[in-house]
């Protein structure tokens, strides 16, 4: 979409690449707006089922571009999707972070806004904000406690100490480890597995998993049904049954 944000689509997968290696893929306002626009396109395209977010040059993302902020005074906050073009309102469809290098601060918050994380086995993850007099306010303090046990999340947030990717994988924060330089390839393989699913079913599954955290126990099945019913009556649901009976791959239409 721009020189600093690359987008490619194939086989139901959109790969979005932050292309600012000279700035460690830090995000300024124009890049945040471009990312927000790319995610709008991703959500609106019926043929796209899963996304991958990555960065060029061996680094995932350094978070907010502090140099750009110091120069222009602009923060990378978009109207539709909030900070960094994503953390306030992630896409409704599943998206995978493919992370290398130092995944710290805003970079880790961007990864946490994704649904799955593939990390290089030599990557380092953490929130150093308190050591700089700041707070992990772009989703770090909110989302990390949902991904790892509460006390371990607080340890990361309160000490600022980084965590190795293998340790993060042990805790379930990282879904898959990959050798350095092969993170995107592993993320593409994982995306291909997800992309086998029907678009409406994938989006509904993610929506239930995200929203059900706030549902009263006695209302969960009723609220789930409101989301599931359109999927169960969709053309894709009929196609899935036919494909199973005919022992062939389904041909999804997103309807």
Residue, then its C-alpha position, 0 to 999 in steps of 0.5 A: x500500500x505504501x513503501x513503508x507498509x507492504x501488502x500481499x494476498x494469496x490463497x485466502x491469506x493477507x501478509x502485511x509487512x512493516x517496511x521501515x527497517x531503518x527505524x526498526x519498523x517503528x510506527x509513525x502516524x502515516x504508517x499507522x493509518x496505512x496499517x489501519x487501512x490495510x486491516x479494513x481491506x482485510x476485514x472487508x474482503x470475502x476471499x481473505x480468511x487470515x492475516x499475517x503481520x510481520x516486519x522487514x529487516x529482522x525486527x518485528x516492530x519497535x512500537x511508536x516512532x519516538x523520533x517522528x513524535x519528537x519532530x512532528x508531535x504526532x502520535x500514531x493513533x488512528x481514528x478507527x483502530x486506535x494506537x499503532x493502527x491496530x491495538x484499539x480495534x484489531x481485525x475481526x478475522x484471525x491474524x498472526x504475528x510473525x515476530x523476530x528480534x526485540x519484541x518490546x514495548x509497543x512491538x509486543x503490544x502490537x503482537x498481543x493485538x494479534x490472535x496467534x504469535x510465531x516468534x524466532x527462537x532467539x527473539x526477546x519479548x518484554x515491557x520495559x515501560x516502568x523503567x522509563x517512567x511509563x506504562x504499557x498503555x497500548x494494550x500491554x497491561x490489558x492483554x498480557x494478563x489474558x495470555x499468561x498467568x496473572x502473577x507472571x504477567x505482573x512480573x513482566x510488567x512490573x520489573x521490565x525484565x525481558x523474556x526469551x521466546x522459548x520461555x514465552x512459548x513454555x508459558x503459552x504466550x507464543x504459539x510456535x517457535x521458528x529458527x531465525x530467518x524462518x519466522x514468516x515461513x512458519x507463520x505462513x504455514x500456520x496461516x494456511x492451516x487456519x485458512x482452510x476454514x470458512x471465512x464466516x466461521x473463522x470470524x464468528x469463532x474469534x468473536x465468541x472467544x473474544x467477547x465471551x470473557x465478559x458474558x455472565x455464565x448463564x447467558x453464554x450459550x444464548x449470546x453465542x447462538x446470536x453469533x452462530x445462527x447466521x453461520x449455521x444458515x450460510x451457503x458456506x455451511x451447506x458447502x462444508x457439509x456437501x464437501x465432506x459427503x463428497x470427500x473433496x475440499x470445500x469451495x468457500x464463498x464467504x456467504 
